[in-house]
Amino acid sequence: MGTVATAIQAECAQGSVKLSGEFYSAYDGTCEYQVQLVWGPGFVPLSPEGRAALTELLKTVRFGR
């Protein structure tokens, strides 16, 4: 099955910490799986190299097996 990516930005209630992240969700017909990647400080996009490395890692995961 495919994987859906969602980019997020979060700020603590006190405003002292700002983080960026991406959630990757997949469904194998039985279960839903989610990988969360969070980084900071600041609202900074994931680098193309970082996204490529994460994509390659996710390809090695065999959900539901």
N, C-alpha and C positions, 0 to 999 in steps of 0.2 A: 504494500500500500504506500501511498505518498505521505509526505510530511508537510505540515503547514507551519510557517514561521510567523511569529508575532513580535514586533519590536515594541518595547515599553520604555518609559521614563518615569522615575519615581522620586518623590521628595519627601523626606521625613516631616512630620507634623511641625516640628520646631524649625524646619527649614535649614538645619545645619548640615544635612547630607543629601546630595543628589546623586542618583545612580541611573545607569542605563542597563538595558538587558534585552534578551531575546528568548522567547519560549518557542520550543519546537514540539509540536504535537503530532502523533501518528496513531493510526487505528489499524489493527491487524485482523479485524473481523470478529474478534472476541473481546479484546481489551484495548483501552486507550493508554498511550504512554506519553510522558512529557519530559523533556529535557529543558532545564532552565540554566541560562548563562547570564550572570549579572556581573557588571564591572563598574568601576568608578574610581575616583570621584568625578562628578560632572556629567552633563548630558553630552556624551561623545559617541558617535556611531562606531560600530564594530568595523575594524579595518577589513579591506577586501582579503588580505592574507589570513586574518583571523576567521572570517566567514568560510573561506575555502578549507581551512584546516578543520573547522567544525563539521562542514558538509562531508568531508572525507571520513571523519570519525563516525558520523551517523550512518554512513553507508555500511560500516562494519557491524552495526548492531542488528541482530536478528530478533525482532520483536516476536513475542509469543512462542519462542522455541527454547 
